[in-house]
Amino acid sequence: MKKATIVSALLLACAVGAAPAQANTLFYYGHGGLNEGHTQLAGLYATAGCGGRFDENADAVLPGLAGYNLVFISVPGWLAPGDFFSAAEKGALAAWLLDGRHRLVLIGEWDGFYGAGAAVLIDLINTLGVGGMAFLPNVFDSGCSAYGCASGLGVDPLVAGLTHVCKAATSTWNPGGGSSVAFPVEAPVDPFIISNGTNIPCIIGIGDSNVLSDGCGYLVADADTREFALRMCRINCEGIVADDAFTWGRVKGIYR
């Protein structure tokens, strides 16, 4: 969507006093996925204009997506390297992503932990075919405190005005036709967070689950990482801001 269209839509929403959109969230870790604990993320979303639902689900088959605006798929294949998503599941995701209010967040892991299971995530992103985005399960460090909050940032609405997004051991992504959101200090040209911006389908790739999990506590201890997490539910790929705390000045700054 072009910036002019985004800004016009936002101006109209502000002018008529539209209620914030609700980004009800599905955190899916089926297909042998990983859930390192996300009570902090669930609590954050529950109180910050992100909808009333944060459903954690590990069913063998991706559940129905009706009613969700934000879907996380976390480290699929980790426990079951051969458990690929079916054609029907991929088709359901592709159809859901045709709505610009919907965002998919794919979470990876470093290769020493992920191993052969990374093929499941790689197959999923390849099938969705988002402008050459590619998951690269290489690793640069380990531990929550090893350069954890020293990332460099790209140019993207998700991190405009921030100084960093924290991580632990991290894999990286090739953004293809998207944008680089955050880079690990150990590999300043290889982003560990990518986004395809305000395009449809709306996809974010995160290299490491500890960006958002309870394990490192970043969502409690670090304001910038917390703000990044909030923007994933507050700013959708139609450019609509779903939070009263975002003033018109902040909106212009994000989409300038």
C-alpha positions as CSV (number, residue, x, y, z in Angstrom):
1,M,0.0,0.0,0.0
2,K,1.4,3.4,-0.9
3,K,2.2,5.9,1.8
4,A,-0.3,8.4,0.6
5,T,-3.1,5.8,0.9
6,I,-1.9,4.8,4.3
7,V,-1.8,8.4,5.6
8,S,-5.2,9.1,4.1
9,A,-6.7,6.0,5.8
10,L,-5.2,7.1,9.1
11,L,-6.4,10.6,8.8
12,L,-9.9,9.4,8.1
13,A,-9.8,7.1,11.1
14,C,-8.6,9.9,13.3
15,A,-11.2,12.4,11.9
16,V,-14.2,10.2,12.6
17,G,-12.9,9.0,16.0
18,A,-12.8,5.3,14.9
19,A,-12.3,2.8,17.7
20,P,-9.0,1.0,17.7
21,A,-8.8,-2.3,15.8
22,Q,-8.5,-5.4,17.8
23,A,-5.5,-7.7,17.1
24,N,-6.7,-11.0,18.6
25,T,-3.6,-13.3,18.7
26,L,-2.9,-17.0,18.0
27,F,0.4,-18.3,19.2
28,Y,0.8,-21.6,17.4
29,Y,3.5,-24.1,18.2
30,G,2.1,-27.3,16.6
31,H,4.0,-29.3,14.0
32,G,6.7,-30.0,16.7
33,G,7.1,-26.3,17.5
34,L,8.6,-24.5,20.5
35,N,7.0,-22.5,23.2
36,E,9.5,-21.2,25.8
37,G,6.8,-19.4,27.7
38,H,4.9,-16.3,26.6
39,T,3.0,-15.1,29.7
40,Q,4.7,-11.7,29.4
41,L,3.6,-11.3,25.8
42,A,0.1,-12.4,26.6
43,G,-0.1,-10.0,29.5
44,L,1.3,-7.1,27.5
45,Y,-1.2,-7.7,24.7
46,A,-4.2,-8.0,27.0
47,T,-3.7,-4.5,28.4
48,A,-2.5,-2.6,25.4
49,G,-5.2,-2.5,22.8
50,C,-4.3,-5.8,21.2
51,G,-7.7,-7.6,21.6
52,G,-9.1,-9.8,24.2
53,R,-7.6,-13.1,23.1
54,F,-4.2,-14.6,23.2
55,D,-4.6,-18.3,22.4
56,E,-1.6,-20.7,22.7
57,N,-2.2,-23.8,20.6
58,A,-0.1,-26.9,19.9
59,D,-2.6,-28.9,17.9
60,A,-1.3,-31.3,15.3
61,V,-3.1,-29.2,12.6
62,L,-3.2,-25.4,12.4
63,P,-6.6,-24.4,13.8
64,G,-9.1,-22.2,12.1
65,L,-7.9,-18.6,11.7
66,A,-11.3,-16.8,11.8
67,G,-11.2,-14.1,14.4
68,Y,-7.4,-13.7,14.6
69,N,-5.6,-10.7,13.3
70,L,-2.1,-11.7,14.5
71,V,-0.7,-15.2,14.2
72,F,2.7,-16.4,15.5
73,I,4.1,-19.7,14.3
74,S,7.0,-20.6,16.6
75,V,9.9,-22.8,15.6
76,P,7.9,-25.5,13.7
77,G,9.7,-28.8,13.3
78,W,11.9,-28.5,16.3
79,L,10.5,-31.6,18.0
80,A,9.4,-33.3,14.7
81,P,11.7,-32.5,11.8
82,G,9.5,-34.3,9.3
83,D,6.2,-32.7,10.3
84,F,5.7,-30.3,7.4
85,F,2.6,-28.1,7.0
86,S,0.0,-29.7,4.7
87,A,-1.1,-28.1,1.4
88,A,-4.5,-27.3,3.1
89,E,-2.8,-25.5,6.0
90,K,-0.6,-23.5,3.7
91,G,-3.6,-22.6,1.6
92,A,-5.5,-21.5,4.7
93,L,-2.6,-19.2,5.7
94,A,-2.3,-17.8,2.2
95,A,-6.0,-17.0,2.1
96,W,-6.0,-15.4,5.5
97,L,-3.0,-13.2,4.5
98,L,-5.0,-11.7,1.7
99,D,-6.6,-9.5,4.3
100,G,-4.3,-6.5,5.1
101,R,-5.5,-6.5,8.7
102,H,-3.8,-9.9,9.2
103,R,-0.2,-10.4,10.1
104,L,1.9,-13.6,10.4
105,V,5.0,-13.7,12.5
106,L,7.4,-16.6,11.9
107,I,9.9,-17.4,14.6
108,G,13.1,-19.3,14.0
109,E,16.0,-20.5,16.2
110,W,19.8,-20.9,15.9
111,D,21.0,-24.0,14.1
112,G,22.7,-25.7,17.0
113,F,19.3,-26.0,18.7
114,Y,16.9,-26.2,15.7
115,G,18.8,-28.7,13.7
116,A,17.0,-30.5,10.9
117,G,13.7,-29.1,12.1
118,A,14.5,-25.8,10.4
119,A,13.4,-27.4,7.1
120,V,9.8,-27.2,8.2
121,L,10.0,-23.4,8.6
122,I,12.0,-23.0,5.4
123,D,9.4,-25.0,3.5
124,L,6.6,-22.9,4.9
125,I,8.1,-19.6,4.0
126,N,9.1,-20.9,0.6
127,T,5.5,-22.0,-0.1
128,L,4.1,-18.6,0.9
129,G,6.5,-17.1,-1.6
130,V,7.0,-13.7,-0.1
131,G,9.4,-11.9,-2.4
132,G,12.4,-14.0,-1.8
133,M,12.3,-13.9,2.1
134,A,14.5,-16.8,3.3
135,F,15.2,-18.2,6.8
136,L,18.9,-18.7,7.5
137,P,19.4,-20.8,10.6
138,N,23.0,-19.7,11.4
139,V,24.1,-18.6,14.8
140,F,26.2,-15.7,16.2
141,D,26.1,-15.9,20.0
142,S,24.4,-17.5,22.9
143,G,22.9,-16.2,26.2
144,C,20.5,-13.4,26.9
145,S,23.3,-11.0,27.9
146,A,25.8,-11.6,25.1
147,Y,25.3,-8.4,23.1
148,G,21.6,-9.1,23.6
149,C,20.5,-5.5,23.3
150,A,23.2,-4.1,21.0
151,S,21.4,-4.6,17.7
152,G,21.4,-2.2,14.9
153,L,18.1,-1.2,13.3
154,G,16.9,-0.8,9.8
155,V,14.3,1.6,8.4
156,D,10.9,0.2,9.2
157,P,7.7,1.4,11.0
158,L,8.2,-1.4,13.6
159,V,11.3,0.2,15.0
160,A,11.0,3.9,14.0
161,G,12.3,6.0,17.0
162,L,13.7,3.0,18.8
163,T,17.4,2.3,19.5
164,H,17.5,-1.6,19.5
165,V,15.5,-4.8,19.8
166,C,17.0,-7.4,22.3
167,K,17.7,-11.0,21.4
168,A,19.6,-14.1,22.6
169,A,21.3,-16.6,20.3
170,T,19.9,-15.8,16.9
171,S,19.5,-17.0,13.4
172,T,19.1,-14.5,10.6
173,W,16.9,-13.9,7.5
174,N,17.4,-12.8,4.0
175,P,14.7,-10.2,3.6
176,G,14.2,-10.7,-0.1
177,G,11.7,-8.0,-1.2
178,G,11.1,-6.9,2.4
179,S,13.0,-4.7,4.8
180,S,15.6,-5.4,7.4
181,V,14.2,-4.5,10.9
182,A,17.1,-5.4,13.2
183,F,20.7,-6.7,12.9
184,P,22.8,-8.6,15.4
185,V,25.9,-6.8,16.4
186,E,27.9,-9.9,15.4
187,A,26.6,-9.8,11.8
188,P,25.6,-6.2,11.0
189,V,24.5,-7.0,7.4
190,D,22.4,-10.1,8.3
191,P,19.1,-9.1,9.9
192,F,17.6,-11.2,12.6
193,I,14.2,-9.5,12.2
194,I,12.7,-8.8,8.8
195,S,9.4,-7.4,7.6
196,N,7.7,-7.0,4.2
197,G,6.4,-3.7,5.5
198,T,2.9,-2.7,4.6
199,N,2.5,-5.2,1.8
200,I,0.1,-8.1,1.5
201,P,0.8,-10.8,2.5
202,C,1.9,-9.3,5.8
203,I,4.8,-11.3,7.3
204,I,7.5,-10.7,9.9
205,G,10.4,-13.1,10.4
206,I,12.1,-13.2,13.8
207,G,15.4,-15.2,14.2
208,D,15.1,-16.2,17.8
209,S,12.2,-17.0,20.1
210,N,13.8,-15.3,23.1
211,V,13.0,-11.9,21.6
212,L,9.5,-12.4,22.8
213,S,9.7,-15.3,25.3
214,D,9.7,-15.2,29.1
215,G,13.2,-16.7,29.2
216,C,15.2,-13.5,28.9
217,G,12.6,-11.2,30.3
218,Y,13.1,-8.5,27.7
219,L,9.4,-7.6,27.5
220,V,9.6,-6.6,31.2
221,A,13.1,-5.2,31.4
222,D,13.5,-3.4,28.1
223,A,11.2,-0.7,26.9
224,D,12.3,-0.8,23.2
225,T,11.8,-4.5,22.8
226,R,8.4,-4.2,24.5
227,E,7.5,-1.4,22.1
228,F,8.6,-3.5,19.1
229,A,6.3,-6.3,20.3
230,L,3.4,-3.9,20.8
231,R,3.8,-2.5,17.3
232,M,3.3,-5.9,15.8
233,C,-0.3,-5.9,17.0
234,R,-0.9,-2.1,16.9
235,I,0.2,-1.4,13.3
236,N,-1.2,-3.8,10.7
237,C,-0.3,-4.0,7.0
238,E,-3.1,-1.7,6.0
239,G,-1.2,1.0,8.0
240,I,-4.0,1.2,10.7
241,V,-2.8,2.1,14.1
242,A,-4.7,0.2,16.8
243,D,-3.9,2.2,19.9
244,D,-5.1,5.5,21.3
245,A,-1.6,6.2,22.7
246,F,-0.4,6.7,19.1
247,T,-1.0,10.4,18.5
248,W,-1.3,11.8,15.0
249,G,2.2,13.1,15.3
250,R,3.6,9.7,16.1
251,V,1.7,8.2,13.1
252,K,3.2,10.8,10.8
253,G,6.7,10.0,12.2
254,I,6.3,6.3,11.7
255,Y,5.0,6.5,8.1
256,R,7.1,9.5,7.0
